[in-house]
Amino acid sequence: MALASTTLPAKTGLSLWCPTSPSLARRLPARFSSRIASRGLVTASFANENREFVIIGGGNAAGYAARTFVENGMADGRLCIVTKEAYAPYERPALTKAYLFPPEKKPARLPGFHTCVGGGGERQTPDWYKEKGIEMIYEDPVTGADFEKQTLTTNTGKQLKYGSLIIATGCTASRFPDKIGGNLPGVHYIREVADADSLISSLGKSKKVVIVGGGYIGMEVAAAAVAWNLDTTIVFPEDQLLQRLFTPSLAQRYEELYRQNGVKFVKGASINNLEAGSDGRVTAVKLADGSTIEADTVVIGIGAKPAIGPFETLSMNKSIGGIQVDGLFRTSTPGIFAIGDVAAFPLKIYDRMTRVEHVDHARRSAQHCVKSLLTAHTDTYDYLPYFYSRVFEYEGSSRKVWWQFYGDNVGETVEVGNFDPKIATFWIDSGRLKGVLVESGSPEEFQLLPKLARSQPIVDKAKLASASSVEEALEIAQAALQS
């Protein structure tokens, strides 16, 4: 995805440890305890309040970071996770997919999607954290930070001293202002389980749903609303769905599929305000042209912004948002790291700075950061952009949708296939294959996509365009890998 680029100087001289107790130091590997002793950092005064490692956040990145600490034998009695939610870290994408299915469609529920099941790992329930000796602090967000004293303050006033701090706070949903009805009863935003539960409660009583936003959230929530047999309308200012990724032709295919499922579109529209009835609940969406769309449930999916919270004094990337880090996820402040959605990091493959709001990056950045922190691992993070969506996957659906994209959507495009069910789009820049999207691919075809996007082979655009099927087009692209 084309995002702004900035330069990022290498960070050196980072301190990974803070004052700790002699008992904790004795449990550390010799190379670490000796480092602490040599710096005169073993003091009893921190025995009851120090945490060697603290992770702030309760989403994907926090869960996968915890697993990596465990795999490296550095979690038991050393790691603390602080989250504002009441749940152990979970696979957040479920909230706009299977979690929203109606009761008869077998919706997803916790503990079914705790991390790290989405990445093929163990289900890390609250008991798992207890068994691994990981301290969990629930429903008590960090509200203050003193970086010089390496101390955090939570909402309840708890003081936490840390040696190394990993910020995995993710994003917060962009909201409509109160003055235009952004917080009326019946208006919903989705980032956490509590948000999704509130929406489900509304969907069970609703007749007309309006979804504001034509991106991932809008498309996934609309597909779920179809399962509830609700009058569903998507409103967005662009002239097509998912404009930042889909080509106009591809968007048209998906829009037609949604229309076949009863979803209506109002494109190129701006919202003036949300209207309320005598009981205070939302009743309609009023557009800038003066027209209104009736609604008893409104879902706002207009993007998100990094959850910076009390960390705004850290180095920020003002062009793309987020906390600036290097290829090991180190901030410019020694001993502090940022991972997942909140981190602005160097995208090595395309030589630019970026910030990625996606579960795949959350998982990989967490693992890379912790390995770098705990071991001699110093390889720069080399991420390949990856996006996907799965919708209409409930029982009784006439067609399930699952597409995957890898790479960069730059250059000219070649579309192959008739969307029945397969279709593929290839992005070609200066003769090289830069990105590829496939709908309804086989496991083998999906496995080929990252190889193509990372290798960026020279391809014959005319030959690719003349392919009679997605399978043939992928064979042509695969052959280019060997040439």
Disulfide bonds with the S-S distance in Angstrom:
none
